[in-house]
């Protein structure tokens, strides 16, 4: 047994750090969400921020956009050309993706300053790309409503998780402790 623990120590340390970080951040996030009364259709502040930024982005590019609170669920309705195009719910705000991203970076941590900077920079990038994703998805659904499944269910999740995966590759190969060990070898 001891032989296996020694043999798999790097993997077990990675797994332990990943799970601990993921569970702690998820716990904090769930506590944050519990402040909002979903029975009264209250939408959390970060989801409202994402909805506002999506609307502002669309308006910046001269697209007719508006948002209103949803009266039947905790969500923000996004309108494009006065047509309801999206319901921005808690799952759309990107925080779950950011938690996953941060957990992986911490699990493959590098120098403290580099780790913190990469987490902050990567989280901001994911957030910005998520706002662009929602705006572009709304516009595309306006013109191609029959393609909702492929756009919302396949293409855009593939895009956002693809970006996260590329950030992980960059992190592991350029900044993590693993990268510094393999460069010296």
CORGIDA-V628835 format. One record per run of one state. SS is the DSSP state (~ for helix, > for strand, _ for the rest). FROM is the first residue (numbers start at 1). LEN is the number of residues. If there is no record, write none. Layout:
ss = (SS	SS)
from = (FROM	FROM)
len = (LEN	LEN)
//
This chain:
ss = (_	~	_	~	_	~	_	~	_	>	_	>	_	>	_	~	_	~	_	>	_	~	_	~	>	~	_)
from = (1	2	8	9	34	38	41	45	61	65	70	76	81	83	89	90	93	95	108	110	111	112	144	145	176	177	185)
len = (1	6	1	25	4	3	4	16	4	5	6	5	2	6	1	3	2	13	2	1	1	32	1	31	1	8	1)
//
